[in-house]
Amino acid sequence: MEKGTSTFIYWAPRILSILFLLFLAAMSLDVFSMELNFWQTAVALFMHNIPVLVLLIILIFSWKYEIVGGIAFILAGIVYIALLSIASIRTGFEWWYVAWAAQISGVAFFIGILFLIGWSKKKRTPQTPEL
């Protein structure tokens, strides 16, 4: 049972991170409906995918150092809530901002917590040298 739990705790945040990044990247495809020229579309697509690229770099580091993923994904969720709060102050509060915050930052928090659990379990288990 312990081996199955360890395997789950190892792979769950990594797989969820990949799915989360794919979801965020898919949401950026709305720039194609804006009727922009090629360069405007390319810039808009790049701008929409900056968070995906940052989180991808974090995921690469997190693959080995789980503490990085734990802290970074939780911070990403907090930053998203802060940016959404600023946007709601500037444009007026809408009820769906709460749903957006729960969906995007909630998933980021969950992934961060899973990375921290994996890091904690790895830190507590004695590492045996490979022969």
C-alpha positions, 0 to 999 in steps of 0.5 A: 500500500505504501508503494502505491501511495508513494507512486500516486503522490509522485505522479499526481502533481506532475500529471495534473500540472501538465493538464493544467498547463494544457488547459491554460494554453487552450484558453489562450486560443481565443485570440484567433477570434479577435480578427487581428493581423498575423503579428498582432495575433502572434503577440497576443498569443505570446502574451496570453501564454506567458503564465503557461511558459513560466509555470512550464519552467517551474514544472521542469524544476519541480520534477526533481525539486518538489519544494519548488513546485509546492511553493511556486504553484501556491504563489501562482494561485495567490498571484492570480487571485491578486490580479483578479482582485485588481481587475475587479476593482478597476472594472467592477466586481462580477460574480463570475470572478469568484468562480474563475478564482476558485477554478484557476487558483484552486487547481494551482493550490491543489497541485502545490499541496501535492508537491509539498506532500511529495517533498515531505514524504521524500524528506522523511523517508531514509534514502538508500544508496543504490548499488 
